[in-house]
Amino acid sequence: MISKMRCIEPIHEECHMNEHCIKHKVCPMVLVNDLLSGKWKILILWNLSHRTLRFSDIKRQLPNVTQKMLTMQLRSLEDDKLIFRKVYPEVPPKVEYSLSEIGKEILPILELMHSFGNLLD
């Protein structure tokens, strides 16, 4: 049996959703925030939402991101299992990025964000 634990995040103690989170050690919103925090992560996921891309393709879609920052954000998304990184045994190496099954679960949220952005334009 899973013990029912209150969220350990102090900010969650007063949250209106607290009763829905009793079984979690950490607030689900904190988990999602941790996964998506980073200036470029949402845009990277959006660009991978309908196709597999190489690093240079992603960089071209996000011209203001530095190579170092893009690499860091991609590694973080890969560590969090939101994207796959496939390396082909070629010289020079060919690397492709795509959404994982867990990463695909965020697509409806990204689409809602896009729709909300349309309202602001």
N, C-alpha and C positions, 0 to 999 in steps of 0.2 A: 504494500500500500504506500502510495506517495504521501509523505507528510505535507500538510498544508502549512506553508510558510509565508509570512508577509514579505513583501518586497523589501530588500535591504537598503534600497535607495531612499534616503531621507526625504527627497523631494516627492516621492510617491506616496508617502503616508497621508497626505492631504488630497491626493488625486481622486477625482470623481469616479474613476474606473477601478479603484482599489479592490473592491469586492470581487471583481472579475479576475484579479491577479493573485488571489490568495495562494494558489498552488505554485506560483513562480518565485524563485529566489530573487530575480531581478525583473524590474518592470519591463514588459515587452516593448514599450516605447523607448526605453533606454537602450535596449538591444538593437532596435531598428536604427535609432539615432547613431549608435556606434558603428553599425554597418555602413550607413550612408553618409556619415560625416566626412567631409573632404570636399574641397571646392569643385572637383571634377568628376566625382564618382557617379552622380546622377546622370550627367551628360554622357559619360562613358557607357553606362548601362543603356541609356536611350539609343545611342549609336549602334550598340550591339543588339538591339531589340529585334531586328528583322534580318540580320545577316552576320556572318562571320567576317571579321576584319583583321588585317595585319596591323602591326604597330604603326606603320607609316600612314595607313588609311585613317586610323583613329587620330593621329597627330594632324593630319590634313583637315579633319572635321573640327578639331579644336586648336586652331592656330595660335591662340594666346597661351597655351600651356607649354611649359618647358619640357624638354625630353626627360630630365631627372624627375620632375613632378609626375609626369604621365607614367613613368616606370614605377614610381612609388605607389601611385593610386591603383595601377593594374595589379601589382603584387598584393596589395591589401585586399582588393576584390577577390583575387585568386585564393589568398589565405582564408578568407571568409566564405569560400565555396560558392560565390555568386557568379564567377566566370571560370571557364576552362582556358588553359593555355596549352596549345599543341605545338610542339617543336618537330619539324621535319628534318630527317638526317641528310641535310644537303650542305653544300658549301657555296656561298655563305648560308647559314641556317635560316630557314623560313619558319616564322612563328605566327600562328593565328590565334585569335581570341574569339570566344563565343560565350553566350550565356549558358550557365548550368541549369539543371532542372529547378533548383532553388532560385536561381536568378530569374528564371522565366516567371516565377510566382509574383514578382514585383511589377510585371508589365501592366496589369490593370491600374496600379497606383501611378505609374509613370504616365499612362494615357490620361488619367484624371488630372494630373499635374499639367499636362499639355493642354487639355481642354480649359483648365482654369487660366492658364497663360493666355489663351485666345481671348478670354473675357477682358483681360487687362490691356490688350493691345488696342 
